[in-house]
């Protein structure tokens, strides 16, 4: 979305009145570069008011050095108006012409402007270039925002509370000496979901017989019944007959012998 579309007619008319008032200031009544013509144009990133002839030279420098706007024809954004209010010709020239001697020829204004802004030949070596820091500084001097938009500030003045460091809350480290099973008992917390958990009972380790390890329990033994073979059945009955009949026959023969 174009930012200029958000500027209403009422706000645009207000900006026009502000620019008209800035051009009436003594330091802005003449062009910041040629010093001979009345300015009707401005460089919104250098913060200066310039004449029509110098504005064409500023356009040739590129927007990375100078962005030119008309004070009467173009639509201005609130942050651009605020920047022009905070800088102006005098403050800008104090930086760009800090080492400029009075004998410098301004007849070739194109060469003069390129040497001034592109080569930075006479720029101050000790002071920074006027910029957003001046807007914030002037806002604090007047005790308010001084019409400085929220985009141009590092942060909104209504949100200064966020710059205050909150008190440090000591972090509690979890002790690893307490088991998770007994954590509820240690903290004396109510049971979860209203259910009483059964206390954990620790059984003593019973000594085990070494022989029990060698034999499987009775329940694990194989109790599969295998039917006996025919020969085993014959041996069983024959041994039973011999054990039952032979003693009786032997006793009868002994009785006959003694008679």
Secondary structure, 3 states (H helix, E strand, C coil): CCHHHHCCHHHHHHHHHHHHHHHCCHHHCCCCCCCCCCCCEEECCCCEEECHHHHHHHHHHCCCCCCEEECCCCCCCHHHHHHHHHCHHHHHHHHHCCCCCCCCCCCCHHHHHHHHHHCCCCCCCCCCCCCHHHHHHHHHHCCCCCCCCCCCCCCCHHHHHHHCCCCCCCCCCCCCCCCCCCHHHHHCCCCHHHCCCCCCCCCCCCCCCCHHHCCCCHHHCCCCCCCCCHHHHHHHHHHHHHHHHHHHHHHHHHHHHHC
